[in-house]
Amino acid sequence: MEHSQILTELLIILLVTAPVVFICQKIKLPAMIGFLVAGIILGPSLTNWISNKEDIEIFAEIGVVLLLFSIGLQFSFSNLKQLRKQMLIGGSLQVLLTAGSVFVVTHYFGWGLKEALVIGFLIALSSTAIVFKLLWDRGEIRAPHGMFATAILLFQDLCVVPMVLVVQAMGGEADVSVMAAAWNIVRALAILIGLWFLLRLLLVPIFAEISRLQNRELFLIFTVLLVIGVAWLTDWLGLSYALGAFIVGILLAESDYSHEVMAEITPIRNLLFSLFFISIGMLLDLSFVLENWQGVAGFTLTAIVGKALIIGVIVLVMTRSIRLSVLVAMLLAQVGEFSFVLAQLAREYDILSNVDYQGFLATTLLTMLLTPLSIKVAPKVAMWFGQHQKETLSFDPKTTAEKKGHTIILGFGVTGHNLGRVLTETHTPFVIVELLPDLIREAKDMNYDVIFGDVSKRDILLRAGVETARVLVIAISDPLATRHALSMARTLNKNITIIVRSRQEVNFDQYYKFGANQVISEEFETSVEIFSRVLEEYHIPRNITQMQVELVRQDRYSMLRGLSLSPETMANLPDVLAKTVVETYVLLDGSPWLGKTVGELNLKETTGTFIISVVRNVASTANPSKEMVLEQGDVLIIVGSHVQLDAAIQRLEGKTD
């Protein structure tokens, strides 16, 4: 039986990729490098085992589309609104300054005007796929540097349209003029806006209908159809397919189906996205690189350093944080995958020679290959630069060490917003430290005390009054900055209670090592909430459920992390169980027992439990008489066995006679 060529080539790819990636993981290199190396091995430079690269590239493009869709699921429309300044100002400055600088330099060294402009376009674009993947894997997609990088990348994707039109115009297409190019841009943006509102109107009702059928296969098929369909449509309109997939993800992010969609799409996305890096590695011509290694190395180094400097200066001017500017610069210093589209188009129109094209491919692949390594060292490099930055930031006199016993909130994201509301309602003093200007403005609009600054800097923590604060809440998505803030806060105030929100399990023990009192895991807390709701549905007494929650949290989520409970926790288990024979119940508006007496409630005869106290208006009445009339807001302290307490709750809620 004759085997299918595509099946054979996929088998070869997997046989080569698996051991290469395994070796990379063993020597602590990112899997992404393994995929690129596997592509080089499979390409024409070495084995040339993959002759039909077009089929592989199709799968690779689908992988990129699904990745951008998954990233969109992590954002929302409100997140994008917060990024508008970084996108419009930072993105436009980055593209213009990078393309302009490259144009001037390359033209000075002998390239023609057309070639210099195209090369400027190519270098200006960064790799959306690689940067998003790295940020995703590191849990930093919502960190300040992740948000800033995302804003610039989205603006770059929007610039692909005018860049393509300019290349077509320079290539001598008869029907492409300046007016025609402008009209095409306006038309594409108008259709994109229309598509946004149409999808926003239809997506949720359609997903609701699909979900009612409870067919996982149909749900997955529809999701993939929707993502690829919209990506194809935006690509057909002249916009990048990645932008279309990202839009669909954003629109679904705030729906009830985002988690289900993510669970279904992740395995397919990971497999196909791996093919993207493999297909990129296949493009490299090693013989060309070896013959022209000095020119390739020089141009690659110049492109990386020059682009990083431009991006770093832009971010520094906008944020006044050297650490953040270094992080974003090192994230975006590579050349992007959409530059391949422009390069191929320029080659078709004879704007770029074959030598220039091969040189560009070599430079692009080298910058991509170096990106995972640069990102790995970027936090330490950025921290070193940040520590040498002189503070010249202004601050509100209220947000200084004059405050005592207050709470400091590092980061004004969702957690910071919610905590700020609760502390305001309870009249608890607090100070916010934030780096993003839009979030600072929002905090000031809410009349919160806020400091603009980098949380990893000692001076900023001192201005927030860390030496006299009672609680420090760290709610940022930057692991290295979190560790530095932890260490400095613990050094400056030995008695402060430090609570850290963590997105990644890998940081748990590190945060405790650096001085955290509690580390709250978003993922594990979701699990805690889910099993609490499940136990509630089975009418397990609330005190039993609370016992399970205490056991999980008491040993740093060891049970959920697949670890054994510590001997200390096991020794305390009888004490925890002993506490579970007491239950509290609040009589709310609508309770059938309001206006009734304790005797009429008759818990002792009906359930075997005892009311040992009634708390009313902070005052406690121990062993209440049968004549005591129950009122709204009364808190009943009830004693009994687990089964008896469950029966008592059922009676209090009017579910039994």
Buried (B, 14 or more C-beta within 10 A) or exposed (E): EEEEEEEEBBEBBEEBBEEBBEEBEEEEBBBBBBBBBBBBBBBBBEEEBBEEBEBBBBBBBBBBBBBBBBBBBBBBEEBBEBBEBBBEBBBBBBBBBBBBBBBEBBBEEEBEEBBBBBBBBBBBBBBBBBBBBBBBBBBBBBBBBBBBBBBBBBBBBBBBBBBBBBBBBBBEEEEBEEEBBEEBBEEBBEBBEEBBEEBBEEBBEEBEEBBEEEEEEEBBEBBBEBBBEBBBBBBEBBBBBBBBBBBBBBBBBBBEBBEBBBEBBEEBBBEBBBBBBBBBBBBBBEEBBEEBEEBBBEBBBBBBEBBBBBBBBBBBEBBBBBBBBBBBBBBBBBBBBBBBBBBEBBBEBEBBEEEBBBBBBBBBBBBBBBBBEBBBEBBEBBBEBBEEBEBEBEBEEEBBEEBEEBBBBBBBBBBBBEBBEEBBEEEBBBBBBBBBBBBBEBBBEEEBBBBBBBBBBBBBBBBBBBEBBBBBBBBBBBBBBBBBBBBBBBEBBEEBBBBBBBBBBEBBEBBBEBBBBBBBBEEBBEBBEEBBEEBEEEEBBBBBBBBBBBBBBBBBBBBBBEEEBEEEBEEBEEEBBEEBBEBEBEBEEEBEBBEBBBEEBEBBEBBBBBBBBBBBEEEEBEEBEEEBEBBEEBBBBBBBBBEBBBBBBBBBEEEEE
